[in-house]
């Protein structure tokens, strides 16, 4: 297996494991949400997508 592919597989496993831990651990989830709010500085998320546009249904289709 090429090194880059092996690294991507390892990264995917780490992200999946982290996501599973966050789903199972409500204290961790609450702490992450609080940190996210603090980093945002009270500013609400605003999508860069213009309101009159919609994302493509499948970006891989031709």
C-alpha positions as CSV (number, residue, x, y, z in Angstrom):
1,X,0.0,0.0,0.0
2,X,1.5,3.4,-0.9
3,X,2.5,5.6,2.0
4,X,0.0,8.3,1.2
5,X,-2.9,5.9,1.1
6,X,-1.9,4.3,4.3
7,X,-1.7,7.7,6.0
8,X,-5.2,8.6,4.7
9,X,-6.6,5.3,6.0
10,X,-5.0,6.0,9.4
11,X,-6.4,9.5,9.5
12,X,-9.9,8.2,8.6
13,X,-9.7,5.7,11.5
14,X,-8.6,8.4,13.9
15,X,-11.4,10.8,12.8
16,X,-14.0,8.0,13.0
17,X,-12.8,7.0,16.5
18,X,-13.0,10.6,17.7
19,X,-16.5,11.0,16.3
20,X,-17.6,7.8,18.0
21,X,-16.2,9.0,21.3
22,X,-17.9,12.4,21.0
23,X,-21.2,10.6,20.3
24,X,-20.9,8.4,23.3
25,X,-19.5,11.0,25.8
26,X,-22.0,13.8,26.6
27,X,-19.4,15.6,28.8
28,X,-16.9,15.7,26.0
29,X,-19.6,16.8,23.5
30,X,-20.7,19.6,25.9
31,X,-17.1,20.7,26.3
32,X,-16.5,20.7,22.6
33,X,-19.6,22.8,22.0
34,X,-18.6,25.3,24.7
35,X,-15.2,25.7,23.2
36,X,-16.7,26.1,19.7
37,X,-19.0,28.9,21.0
38,X,-16.1,30.6,22.7
39,X,-13.9,30.5,19.6
40,X,-16.7,31.9,17.5
41,X,-16.9,34.8,20.0
42,X,-20.7,34.7,20.0
43,X,-20.8,35.2,16.2
44,X,-23.3,32.9,14.5
45,X,-22.2,30.7,11.6
46,X,-22.9,32.2,8.2
47,X,-22.7,30.1,5.1
48,X,-20.5,31.5,2.3
49,X,-23.1,30.1,-0.1
50,X,-25.4,33.0,-1.4
51,X,-29.0,32.7,-0.2
52,X,-30.3,32.5,-3.8
53,X,-28.0,29.5,-4.7
54,X,-28.2,25.9,-3.8
55,X,-25.4,23.4,-3.7
56,X,-25.2,20.8,-6.4
57,X,-27.0,17.5,-5.6
58,X,-23.9,15.4,-6.6
59,X,-20.7,17.3,-7.3
60,X,-19.2,14.3,-9.0
61,X,-21.9,14.0,-11.7
62,X,-21.2,15.5,-15.1
